[in-house]
Amino acid sequence: PSSIPQLDGCEISIQWRPASGVGGDCYDVIPFTSSRFALCIADVVGKGIPAALLMSNLQAAVRAFAGDAVEPADLCCQVNRILCGRIAEDRFISFFYCHIDTALGVVAYANAGHYLPLLVKQDGSLERLGAGGPVLGVFADATYTQGLAQIATGDRLILYTDGVTEARNLAGEEFGEERLLAAAVASRACSAPALEARLWQSVADFTGDTLQDDATLIVVAVE
């Protein structure tokens, strides 16, 4: 999206960094009401124009099916069936889709083989959002389970693609989820833009500010 809507009860900050001019990462924010919205993140295997074209198909399908009454697990099933007829055998997409309701304090989600989003609670405890099913575009008859997480003021939801945690330093060592989590817990009281900036800085400090793959980072701060 050209701009990120800011909704009641939360603050959203997103940064997308392609490895080249175009890339295979995708994200979207779809408002339903002033306090309820859909949020998704996805990563196509591969880079460059082929990955970007496939990702445009995904985003169009998500926009076509997304709605307040369409549950995340059902959307994953619908989008997966569409993609299975349009994707090469060596391609697939990891995908995470959720509905966030800040008035009720809940996140309903389905994870299609994506890196597990991190829900960092105000007290520093952690929940990983993993309920779902396989990646998109491989099994046309795949089914997806739906997860539910509680959110409250002070919590931080962090979504990312593998370009963040698999970024390497000069010695070839990956940044990794544990470093990302440690940085998130240490700065969990920050606003969404400040926390996002600190997480990117942690990656840059570790890697010398170089990325080997498309990288996307989303921070949702519950207010």
Buried (B, 14 or more C-beta within 10 A) or exposed (E): EEEBEEBEBBBBBBBBBBBEEBBBBBBBBBEBEEBBBBBBBBBBBBBBEBBBEBBEBBBEBBEEBBEEEBBBBBBBBBBBBBBBEEBEEEBBBBBBBBBBBBEEBBBBBBBBBBBBBBBBBBEEEEBBBBBBBBBBBBBEEBEBEBBEBEBEEBBBBBBBBBBBBBBBEEEEEBBBBEBBBEBBBEBBEBBBBBBBBBBBEBBBEBBEEEBEBBBBBBBBBBE
